[in-house]
Amino acid sequence: MTMTARDTIAELLGWKREYQWWRHPTIDCVVNAHPIPNTIDFIAAVWPEGVRWFKAGHTGHGTVYFARIGKNLSVVIRIADTGNELANRMSLYAQVLEWLRDNDRPAFDAAVEKARRAIEEAR
């Protein structure tokens, strides 16, 4: 089975896929449906504090999405536009979470908590 950005987000947030179910071990929860809502509203609601994103055209590489992390704007994550706004935003969010996990654990923990609350509210 191919991993999607949505699957990557779920795993970064602690969910594990077990056959057709998703399990979250720390909250003792098993769900049949994918735990990550498949909406731009969800991504907007859980976007990490201190991270800005924007879409830019005519970069020499076509249209791209950027995320800039931190006040000094020293970290830039770039993805190519696939033509699917939701897929692009999910992919960018997944990459931002991965960067935070590896480089800024307090910001990652805050992003995970923000997403956990949004998932609970969506259920």
C-alpha positions in Angstrom: 0.0 0.0 0.0 1.3 3.4 -1.0 1.8 6.0 1.8 0.1 9.3 1.3 0.9 12.6 2.9 -2.2 12.1 5.0 -0.9 8.7 6.2 2.5 10.3 7.0 0.7 12.9 9.1 -1.3 10.3 11.0 1.9 8.4 11.8 3.7 11.6 12.9 0.8 12.2 15.2 1.1 8.8 16.8 -1.4 6.7 14.8 -0.4 3.3 13.6 -2.2 1.4 10.7 -3.2 -2.1 11.6 -4.8 -3.8 8.6 -7.9 -1.7 7.8 -7.9 0.1 11.2 -5.9 3.0 12.7 -4.8 2.7 16.3 -3.5 5.4 18.7 -1.7 3.6 21.5 -1.5 6.6 24.0 -5.2 7.4 23.8 -6.3 3.8 23.5 -8.4 4.5 20.4 -9.1 2.4 17.3 -11.0 3.8 14.3 -12.0 2.4 11.0 -11.9 5.7 9.1 -8.7 7.5 8.5 -8.0 9.6 11.6 -6.9 12.7 9.7 -9.8 14.8 8.3 -9.3 15.2 4.5 -10.0 18.9 4.3 -8.2 22.2 3.8 -10.0 23.5 6.9 -8.3 20.8 9.0 -4.9 21.7 7.7 -5.6 25.4 8.3 -6.8 24.7 11.8 -3.7 22.7 12.8 -1.0 24.7 11.0 1.9 25.1 13.5 2.5 28.4 15.2 5.5 30.3 13.8 5.4 28.6 10.4 4.2 30.6 7.4 3.2 29.1 4.1 2.6 30.6 0.7 2.1 29.6 -2.9 4.3 31.2 -5.6 4.2 31.0 -9.3 6.8 31.6 -12.0 9.8 30.4 -10.0 11.5 28.8 -12.9 10.2 25.5 -11.7 6.5 26.2 -12.2 4.2 26.9 -9.2 5.5 25.8 -5.8 4.4 25.9 -2.2 6.7 27.2 0.5 6.8 26.9 4.2 9.1 29.2 6.2 9.9 28.2 9.8 11.0 30.6 12.4 11.5 34.4 12.8 14.7 34.5 10.8 13.1 32.6 7.9 16.2 30.5 7.6 14.4 27.2 7.0 12.4 26.9 3.7 10.5 23.8 2.7 9.4 23.7 -1.0 7.1 21.3 -2.8 6.0 21.4 -6.5 2.3 22.2 -7.2 0.5 19.0 -8.2 -2.7 20.9 -9.2 -4.5 19.5 -6.1 -4.7 22.2 -3.4 -5.5 19.7 -0.6 -2.8 17.2 -1.6 -0.3 20.1 -1.8 -1.2 21.4 1.6 -1.2 17.9 3.2 2.3 17.3 1.7 3.7 20.6 3.0 2.2 20.0 6.5 3.7 16.5 6.6 7.1 17.9 5.7 6.8 20.7 8.2 5.9 18.2 11.0 8.9 16.0 10.0 11.3 19.0 10.2 9.9 20.1 13.6 10.2 16.6 14.9 13.8 16.4 13.9 14.8 20.0 14.7 12.5 21.7 17.2 10.9 19.2 19.6 8.9 21.7 21.7 7.3 23.1 18.5 6.6 19.6 17.3 5.0 18.6 20.6 2.8 21.8 20.4 1.8 21.0 16.8 0.9 17.4 17.8 -1.2 18.7 20.7 -3.0 21.2 18.5 -3.7 18.5 15.9 -4.9 16.1 18.6 -7.5 18.7 19.8 -8.7 19.4 16.3 -9.1 15.6 15.6 -11.1 15.2 18.7 -13.3 18.2 17.8 -13.9 16.7 14.3 -15.1 13.4 15.7 
